[in-house]
Amino acid sequence: MDDQEIILNAGKIICKGNTIRRPINENSGFVQELLRYLEIVNFDLTNKNYRW
């Protein structure tokens, strides 16, 4: 895995290895709940590399 950081969009988005990190915004809670739901119903196409 490449640990080099690539900073995009004036530092608001950071790509590191196989992850993309973005700042929290008004939609972040909804997205977290949606990903949890999709995991519960065994929807296999979601990204499993998220951290809460």
Biopython code that builds the backbone (N, CA, C, O; Angstrom):
import numpy as np
from Bio.PDB.StructureBuilder import StructureBuilder

atoms = [
    (1, "MET", "N", (0.848, -1.174, 0.000)),
    (1, "MET", "CA", (0.000, 0.000, 0.000)),
    (1, "MET", "C", (0.893, 1.237, 0.000)),
    (1, "MET", "O", (1.870, 1.303, 0.746)),
    (2, "ASP", "N", (0.566, 2.186, -0.813)),
    (2, "ASP", "CA", (1.327, 3.422, -0.917)),
    (2, "ASP", "C", (0.811, 4.403, 0.133)),
    (2, "ASP", "O", (-0.373, 4.738, 0.140)),
    (3, "ASP", "N", (1.698, 4.866, 1.024)),
    (3, "ASP", "CA", (1.291, 5.786, 2.084)),
    (3, "ASP", "C", (1.472, 7.247, 1.708)),
    (3, "ASP", "O", (1.343, 8.127, 2.560)),
    (4, "GLN", "N", (1.770, 7.516, 0.443)),
    (4, "GLN", "CA", (1.935, 8.899, -0.002)),
    (4, "GLN", "C", (0.586, 9.610, 0.020)),
    (4, "GLN", "O", (-0.411, 9.067, -0.457)),
    (5, "GLU", "N", (0.553, 10.825, 0.572)),
    (5, "GLU", "CA", (-0.670, 11.617, 0.598)),
    (5, "GLU", "C", (-0.739, 12.487, -0.647)),
    (5, "GLU", "O", (0.252, 13.099, -1.044)),
    (6, "ILE", "N", (-1.919, 12.540, -1.260)),
    (6, "ILE", "CA", (-2.181, 13.433, -2.384)),
    (6, "ILE", "C", (-3.285, 14.372, -1.928)),
    (6, "ILE", "O", (-4.381, 13.929, -1.585)),
    (7, "ILE", "N", (-3.001, 15.653, -1.924)),
    (7, "ILE", "CA", (-3.962, 16.640, -1.433)),
    (7, "ILE", "C", (-4.660, 17.290, -2.625)),
    (7, "ILE", "O", (-4.006, 17.811, -3.529)),
    (8, "LEU", "N", (-5.988, 17.254, -2.618)),
    (8, "LEU", "CA", (-6.804, 17.794, -3.699)),
    (8, "LEU", "C", (-7.733, 18.879, -3.180)),
    (8, "LEU", "O", (-7.956, 18.992, -1.975)),
    (9, "ASN", "N", (-8.266, 19.665, -4.082)),
    (9, "ASN", "CA", (-9.300, 20.649, -3.764)),
    (9, "ASN", "C", (-8.877, 21.568, -2.624)),
    (9, "ASN", "O", (-9.581, 21.700, -1.622)),
    (10, "ALA", "N", (-7.723, 22.198, -2.789)),
    (10, "ALA", "CA", (-7.191, 23.156, -1.803)),
    (10, "ALA", "C", (-7.074, 22.547, -0.402)),
    (10, "ALA", "O", (-7.289, 23.238, 0.594)),
    (11, "GLY", "N", (-6.736, 21.262, -0.325)),
    (11, "GLY", "CA", (-6.518, 20.617, 0.960)),
    (11, "GLY", "C", (-7.759, 20.053, 1.608)),
    (11, "GLY", "O", (-7.682, 19.536, 2.723)),
    (12, "LYS", "N", (-8.901, 20.134, 0.952)),
    (12, "LYS", "CA", (-10.138, 19.631, 1.551)),
    (12, "LYS", "C", (-10.297, 18.126, 1.376)),
    (12, "LYS", "O", (-10.984, 17.488, 2.174)),
    (13, "ILE", "N", (-9.678, 17.542, 0.352)),
    (13, "ILE", "CA", (-9.757, 16.106, 0.115)),
    (13, "ILE", "C", (-8.340, 15.554, 0.122)),
    (13, "ILE", "O", (-7.459, 16.077, -0.561)),
    (14, "ILE", "N", (-8.123, 14.495, 0.896)),
    (14, "ILE", "CA", (-6.799, 13.883, 0.990)),
    (14, "ILE", "C", (-6.911, 12.421, 0.586)),
    (14, "ILE", "O", (-7.704, 11.671, 1.155)),
    (15, "CYS", "N", (-6.116, 12.020, -0.395)),
    (15, "CYS", "CA", (-6.041, 10.623, -0.813)),
    (15, "CYS", "C", (-4.776, 10.040, -0.206)),
    (15, "CYS", "O", (-3.683, 10.572, -0.399)),
    (16, "LYS", "N", (-4.928, 8.954, 0.520)),
    (16, "LYS", "CA", (-3.776, 8.295, 1.132)),
    (16, "LYS", "C", (-3.975, 6.797, 1.019)),
    (16, "LYS", "O", (-4.956, 6.251, 1.523)),
    (17, "GLY", "N", (-3.041, 6.138, 0.355)),
    (17, "GLY", "CA", (-3.181, 4.702, 0.137)),
    (17, "GLY", "C", (-4.432, 4.433, -0.672)),
    (17, "GLY", "O", (-4.617, 5.009, -1.745)),
    (18, "ASN", "N", (-5.292, 3.563, -0.169)),
    (18, "ASN", "CA", (-6.536, 3.270, -0.874)),
    (18, "ASN", "C", (-7.734, 3.943, -0.206)),
    (18, "ASN", "O", (-8.862, 3.466, -0.333)),
    (19, "THR", "N", (-7.498, 5.048, 0.505)),
    (19, "THR", "CA", (-8.595, 5.768, 1.161)),
    (19, "THR", "C", (-8.694, 7.188, 0.633)),
    (19, "THR", "O", (-7.715, 7.759, 0.155)),
    (20, "ILE", "N", (-9.880, 7.742, 0.727)),
    (20, "ILE", "CA", (-10.129, 9.145, 0.415)),
    (20, "ILE", "C", (-10.755, 9.759, 1.653)),
    (20, "ILE", "O", (-11.757, 9.258, 2.162)),
    (21, "ARG", "N", (-10.167, 10.840, 2.137)),
    (21, "ARG", "CA", (-10.657, 11.492, 3.361)),
    (21, "ARG", "C", (-11.192, 12.867, 3.018)),
    (21, "ARG", "O", (-10.524, 13.670, 2.367)),
    (22, "ARG", "N", (-12.409, 13.122, 3.468)),
    (22, "ARG", "CA", (-13.057, 14.400, 3.220)),
    (22, "ARG", "C", (-13.512, 14.991, 4.549)),
    (22, "ARG", "O", (-13.719, 14.260, 5.518)),
    (23, "PRO", "N", (-13.668, 16.310, 4.596)),
    (23, "PRO", "CA", (-14.176, 16.911, 5.836)),
    (23, "PRO", "C", (-15.639, 16.526, 6.079)),
    (23, "PRO", "O", (-16.384, 16.244, 5.141)),
    (24, "ILE", "N", (-16.026, 16.519, 7.333)),
    (24, "ILE", "CA", (-17.421, 16.242, 7.694)),
    (24, "ILE", "C", (-18.283, 17.403, 7.222)),
    (24, "ILE", "O", (-17.904, 18.568, 7.348)),
    (25, "ASN", "N", (-19.462, 17.067, 6.670)),
    (25, "ASN", "CA", (-20.402, 18.110, 6.258)),
    (25, "ASN", "C", (-21.817, 17.718, 6.683)),
    (25, "ASN", "O", (-21.998, 16.741, 7.409)),
    (26, "GLU", "N", (-22.806, 18.465, 6.241)),
    (26, "GLU", "CA", (-24.192, 18.230, 6.678)),
    (26, "GLU", "C", (-24.738, 16.877, 6.220)),
    (26, "GLU", "O", (-25.739, 16.418, 6.770)),
    (27, "ASN", "N", (-24.123, 16.229, 5.244)),
    (27, "ASN", "CA", (-24.597, 14.931, 4.757)),
    (27, "ASN", "C", (-23.855, 13.752, 5.373)),
    (27, "ASN", "O", (-24.229, 12.605, 5.128)),
    (28, "SER", "N", (-22.832, 13.996, 6.154)),
    (28, "SER", "CA", (-21.984, 12.920, 6.665)),
    (28, "SER", "C", (-22.752, 11.906, 7.518)),
    (28, "SER", "O", (-22.535, 10.702, 7.386)),
    (29, "GLY", "N", (-23.636, 12.375, 8.378)),
    (29, "GLY", "CA", (-24.417, 11.463, 9.218)),
    (29, "GLY", "C", (-25.288, 10.537, 8.393)),
    (29, "GLY", "O", (-25.375, 9.342, 8.674)),
    (30, "PHE", "N", (-25.941, 11.093, 7.363)),
    (30, "PHE", "CA", (-26.781, 10.275, 6.482)),
    (30, "PHE", "C", (-25.948, 9.216, 5.768)),
    (30, "PHE", "O", (-26.356, 8.058, 5.678)),
    (31, "VAL", "N", (-24.791, 9.609, 5.265)),
    (31, "VAL", "CA", (-23.940, 8.668, 4.536)),
    (31, "VAL", "C", (-23.475, 7.545, 5.461)),
    (31, "VAL", "O", (-23.461, 6.384, 5.052)),
    (32, "GLN", "N", (-23.098, 7.865, 6.690)),
    (32, "GLN", "CA", (-22.689, 6.836, 7.646)),
    (32, "GLN", "C", (-23.828, 5.864, 7.924)),
    (32, "GLN", "O", (-23.617, 4.652, 7.942)),
    (33, "GLU", "N", (-25.030, 6.384, 8.139)),
    (33, "GLU", "CA", (-26.189, 5.514, 8.393)),
    (33, "GLU", "C", (-26.492, 4.635, 7.182)),
    (33, "GLU", "O", (-26.809, 3.455, 7.334)),
    (34, "LEU", "N", (-26.395, 5.198, 5.994)),
    (34, "LEU", "CA", (-26.649, 4.425, 4.777)),
    (34, "LEU", "C", (-25.631, 3.302, 4.624)),
    (34, "LEU", "O", (-26.004, 2.174, 4.303)),
    (35, "LEU", "N", (-24.355, 3.590, 4.848)),
    (35, "LEU", "CA", (-23.330, 2.551, 4.747)),
    (35, "LEU", "C", (-23.543, 1.447, 5.782)),
    (35, "LEU", "O", (-23.364, 0.268, 5.478)),
    (36, "ARG", "N", (-23.923, 1.824, 6.996)),
    (36, "ARG", "CA", (-24.211, 0.809, 8.024)),
    (36, "ARG", "C", (-25.388, -0.062, 7.615)),
    (36, "ARG", "O", (-25.339, -1.283, 7.765)),
    (37, "TYR", "N", (-26.453, 0.559, 7.096)),
    (37, "TYR", "CA", (-27.624, -0.197, 6.657)),
    (37, "TYR", "C", (-27.247, -1.172, 5.539)),
    (37, "TYR", "O", (-27.624, -2.343, 5.578)),
    (38, "LEU", "N", (-26.504, -0.687, 4.548)),
    (38, "LEU", "CA", (-26.115, -1.550, 3.432)),
    (38, "LEU", "C", (-25.264, -2.714, 3.905)),
    (38, "LEU", "O", (-25.355, -3.811, 3.356)),
    (39, "GLU", "N", (-24.436, -2.488, 4.918)),
    (39, "GLU", "CA", (-23.640, -3.576, 5.482)),
    (39, "GLU", "C", (-24.538, -4.593, 6.194)),
    (39, "GLU", "O", (-24.328, -5.800, 6.071)),
    (40, "ILE", "N", (-25.536, -4.107, 6.938)),
    (40, "ILE", "CA", (-26.461, -4.993, 7.662)),
    (40, "ILE", "C", (-27.224, -5.900, 6.711)),
    (40, "ILE", "O", (-27.426, -7.077, 7.009)),
    (41, "VAL", "N", (-27.655, -5.362, 5.556)),
    (41, "VAL", "CA", (-28.420, -6.164, 4.605)),
    (41, "VAL", "C", (-27.511, -6.911, 3.623)),
    (41, "VAL", "O", (-27.971, -7.432, 2.607)),
    (42, "ASN", "N", (-26.208, -6.952, 3.947)),
    (42, "ASN", "CA", (-25.214, -7.689, 3.165)),
    (42, "ASN", "C", (-25.105, -7.228, 1.720)),
    (42, "ASN", "O", (-24.922, -8.044, 0.817)),
    (43, "PHE", "N", (-25.216, -5.932, 1.499)),
    (43, "PHE", "CA", (-24.983, -5.376, 0.176)),
    (43, "PHE", "C", (-23.472, -5.350, -0.032)),
    (43, "PHE", "O", (-22.776, -4.574, 0.623)),
    (44, "ASP", "N", (-22.955, -6.180, -0.926)),
    (44, "ASP", "CA", (-21.522, -6.440, -1.023)),
    (44, "ASP", "C", (-20.719, -5.402, -1.794)),
    (44, "ASP", "O", (-19.493, -5.508, -1.834)),
    (45, "LEU", "N", (-21.338, -4.420, -2.397)),
    (45, "LEU", "CA", (-20.577, -3.469, -3.205)),
    (45, "LEU", "C", (-20.177, -2.210, -2.453)),
    (45, "LEU", "O", (-19.667, -1.271, -3.063)),
    (46, "THR", "N", (-20.397, -2.166, -1.136)),
    (46, "THR", "CA", (-19.986, -0.991, -0.366)),
    (46, "THR", "C", (-18.520, -1.113, 0.032)),
    (46, "THR", "O", (-17.982, -2.215, 0.134)),
    (47, "ASN", "N", (-17.889, 0.024, 0.255)),
    (47, "ASN", "CA", (-16.498, 0.070, 0.662)),
    (47, "ASN", "C", (-16.400, -0.291, 2.138)),
    (47, "ASN", "O", (-17.065, 0.323, 2.972)),
    (48, "LYS", "N", (-15.593, -1.261, 2.460)),
    (48, "LYS", "CA", (-15.452, -1.713, 3.852)),
    (48, "LYS", "C", (-14.321, -1.005, 4.582)),
    (48, "LYS", "O", (-14.046, -1.334, 5.736)),
    (49, "ASN", "N", (-13.657, -0.044, 3.949)),
    (49, "ASN", "CA", (-12.486, 0.597, 4.561)),
    (49, "ASN", "C", (-12.818, 1.869, 5.308)),
    (49, "ASN", "O", (-11.921, 2.672, 5.567)),
    (50, "TYR", "N", (-14.057, 2.082, 5.659)),
    (50, "TYR", "CA", (-14.404, 3.306, 6.386)),
    (50, "TYR", "C", (-14.168, 3.112, 7.878)),
    (50, "TYR", "O", (-14.175, 1.991, 8.387)),
    (51, "ARG", "N", (-13.961, 4.224, 8.558)),
    (51, "ARG", "CA", (-13.806, 4.216, 10.015)),
    (51, "ARG", "C", (-14.708, 5.287, 10.591)),
    (51, "ARG", "O", (-14.813, 6.376, 10.028)),
    (52, "TRP", "N", (-15.363, 4.993, 11.706)),
    (52, "TRP", "CA", (-16.285, 5.969, 12.302)),
    (52, "TRP", "C", (-15.582, 6.728, 13.377)),
    (52, "TRP", "O", (-16.178, 7.600, 14.008)),
]
sb = StructureBuilder()
sb.init_structure("model")
sb.init_model(0)
sb.init_chain("A")
sb.init_seg("    ")
for serial, (resi, resn, name, xyz) in enumerate(atoms, 1):
    if name == "N":
        sb.init_residue(resn, " ", resi, " ")
    sb.init_atom(name, np.array(xyz, "f"), 0.0, 1.0, " ", f" {name:<3s}", serial, name[0])
structure = sb.get_structure()
